[in-house]
Structure formats: C-alpha cells, structure tokens
Amino acid sequence: MAQQHGGTPNPAALGPEQVQLLLATSKEAKRFAYCPYSNYPVGAALLTSDGKIFSGCNIENACYPLGVCAERTAIQKAVSEGHTKFRAIAIICNSQETFAVPCGACRQVLREFGKHWEIFLAKADGTHIQKTLEDLLPLSFGPEDLKMV
C-alpha cells in the first residue's frame, strides 16, 4: 500500500495492524452511506486516544446543506459518548483514481480536536496515504486562538 507521510513524525504512531483495522472499519461504514443525490459513499473510522473506534458514513438530505459527511458523523458519535481526544481517522471512498479527502468544513471540525493526529486517506481498494491535519489545513484556527490573554 502506498504511504506518504507529512508533517512532524508522531512518536506514538499507529502500527500497521491498527491502520488496517481503521481502514477496514471505514470501508464497512461506507456500506451504510445514504447518498441518493451524489452517489458518492464515504466511510470514516475514528480512533480515540483510549483505543475506541467510532465509525461514520455520509448522510445526504434533499435539502443539500443539511447533509453530513462521514468524518463529522464519526466525530459526533464519539463526542456524544464523551470522547474528545483522538489519535487517528481513516477516510475511504469508492474512487480508484483519487483518495478520499475531507471537505473544508470537516477539516475545521477535525482541527477542533487538535492538530497532531494521523489522517489516512484511502482509495476504494484500500491504497492510502497518510497526512497530518497541518498538511490539510495549514495556518489553522483552533480553540487555543480563543483563549483570553
């Protein structure tokens, strides 16, 4: 599988087995995508700092802005169960030509929970690249920017 590392190396990087589990979980989540308008199913698998995995899929709506992406579904599930510290996320789509990439809104939601976690972007066959949030959202705005001086 193709791997491409970006950003600062993480001393607690995931092992190959953990990466494969995240990719498999994201692929399974993609099966449940509700995307009758775009026909672009996406699955995501989010790994918390304590080892739990939360999956999500995209859920579209006839009123387009009300749809939600797979990444945000997984994060909302995790946060609603008390998890706010994350180690990694894997995102997969049905394309064999391009890697699944988070939209701008999802990048900002990912950023809400830190800058230093691993992001695996996959094609339909599981081929993936590894990025950091800094790669995807440089010079980002986050919670620490709102702290009073």
C-alpha positions as CSV (number, residue, x, y, z in Angstrom):
1,M,0.0,0.0,0.0
2,A,1.3,3.4,-0.9
3,Q,2.1,5.5,2.1
4,Q,3.2,9.1,2.2
5,H,4.0,10.8,5.4
6,G,3.5,14.5,6.0
7,G,4.2,16.8,9.0
8,T,6.1,16.0,12.1
9,P,6.6,12.3,12.9
10,N,4.4,11.1,15.8
11,P,6.3,9.0,18.4
12,A,3.1,7.2,19.2
13,A,2.4,6.4,15.5
14,L,-0.1,3.7,14.8
15,G,1.2,0.2,13.9
16,P,0.3,-1.4,10.6
17,E,-2.4,-3.6,12.2
18,Q,-4.1,-0.6,13.7
19,V,-4.0,1.2,10.4
20,Q,-5.5,-1.8,8.6
21,L,-8.3,-2.1,11.3
22,L,-9.2,1.6,10.8
23,L,-9.2,1.2,7.0
24,A,-11.4,-1.9,7.2
25,T,-13.8,-0.2,9.7
26,S,-14.1,2.8,7.4
27,K,-14.8,0.6,4.4
28,E,-17.5,-1.2,6.4
29,A,-19.0,2.2,7.4
30,K,-19.1,3.2,3.8
31,R,-21.6,0.4,3.1
32,F,-24.2,2.3,5.2
33,A,-23.8,5.7,3.4
34,Y,-27.1,7.4,2.5
35,C,-26.2,9.2,-0.7
36,P,-29.0,9.1,-3.2
37,Y,-28.1,12.5,-4.7
38,S,-24.4,12.4,-5.1
39,N,-24.0,8.6,-5.3
40,Y,-20.6,9.2,-3.6
41,P,-20.5,7.0,-0.5
42,V,-17.8,7.8,2.1
43,G,-16.9,5.9,5.3
44,A,-14.8,7.1,8.2
45,A,-13.3,5.4,11.2
46,L,-12.1,7.5,14.2
47,L,-9.6,6.2,16.8
48,T,-9.8,7.7,20.2
49,S,-6.8,8.2,22.5
50,D,-8.0,5.3,24.7
51,G,-8.4,2.9,21.7
52,K,-12.1,3.0,20.9
53,I,-13.2,3.2,17.3
54,F,-16.2,5.2,16.1
55,S,-17.3,4.8,12.5
56,G,-19.4,7.1,10.4
57,C,-20.8,7.5,6.9
58,N,-22.1,10.4,4.8
59,I,-25.8,11.1,5.2
60,E,-27.3,13.3,2.5
61,N,-30.6,15.2,2.6
62,A,-32.8,16.6,-0.2
63,C,-32.1,20.0,1.3
64,Y,-28.4,19.7,0.4
65,P,-26.8,21.8,3.2
66,L,-28.4,19.6,5.8
67,G,-26.3,16.6,4.8
68,V,-23.4,15.5,7.0
69,C,-20.1,14.0,6.0
70,A,-18.7,10.7,7.2
71,E,-15.9,12.4,9.2
72,R,-18.3,14.6,11.1
73,T,-20.7,11.7,11.8
74,A,-17.8,9.7,13.4
75,I,-16.7,12.7,15.4
76,Q,-20.2,13.5,16.6
77,K,-20.8,9.9,17.7
78,A,-17.5,9.9,19.7
79,V,-18.1,13.3,21.3
80,S,-21.7,12.3,22.2
81,E,-20.2,9.4,24.1
82,G,-17.7,11.5,26.0
83,H,-14.6,11.2,23.8
84,T,-12.7,14.3,22.7
85,K,-9.1,13.1,22.3
86,F,-8.3,11.4,19.0
87,R,-5.3,9.6,17.6
88,A,-6.3,8.9,14.0
89,I,-9.0,8.8,11.4
90,A,-9.3,6.8,8.2
91,I,-11.5,8.0,5.3
92,I,-12.4,5.9,2.3
93,C,-14.5,6.5,-0.9
94,N,-15.4,4.4,-4.0
95,S,-12.9,6.2,-6.3
96,Q,-9.9,4.2,-7.5
97,E,-8.5,7.4,-9.1
98,T,-8.4,9.7,-6.2
99,F,-8.0,9.4,-2.4
100,A,-10.9,10.4,-0.2
101,V,-10.2,13.8,1.3
102,P,-12.2,15.8,3.9
103,C,-14.1,18.9,2.8
104,G,-13.2,22.2,4.3
105,A,-15.9,22.0,7.0
106,C,-14.7,18.6,8.1
107,R,-11.1,19.8,8.2
108,Q,-12.1,22.5,10.6
109,V,-14.1,20.1,12.7
110,L,-11.1,17.8,12.9
111,R,-9.0,20.8,13.9
112,E,-11.3,21.5,16.8
113,F,-9.8,18.4,18.5
114,G,-6.2,19.0,17.9
115,K,-3.5,19.4,15.2
116,H,-1.4,16.4,15.8
117,W,-3.2,13.2,14.8
118,E,-2.9,10.9,11.9
119,I,-5.2,11.1,8.9
120,F,-5.3,8.2,6.5
121,L,-6.9,9.0,3.1
122,A,-7.9,5.9,1.1
123,K,-9.0,4.8,-2.4
124,A,-11.6,2.1,-2.9
125,D,-9.0,-0.7,-2.8
126,G,-7.6,0.5,0.5
127,T,-4.5,2.0,-1.0
128,H,-3.8,5.0,1.2
129,I,-1.7,8.0,2.1
130,Q,-1.0,9.4,5.5
131,K,-1.3,13.1,6.2
132,T,-1.4,15.4,9.2
133,L,-4.0,18.0,9.8
134,E,-1.3,20.6,9.3
135,D,-0.9,19.2,5.8
136,L,-4.6,19.5,5.1
137,L,-5.3,22.8,7.0
138,P,-2.2,24.9,7.3
139,L,-2.2,28.0,9.5
140,S,-5.4,26.8,11.1
141,F,-7.6,28.5,13.7
142,G,-8.5,26.4,16.7
143,P,-9.7,26.6,20.3
144,E,-6.4,27.9,21.7
145,D,-6.8,31.0,19.5
146,L,-9.9,31.9,21.6
147,K,-8.2,31.8,25.0
148,M,-8.1,35.1,26.8
149,V,-4.7,36.7,27.5
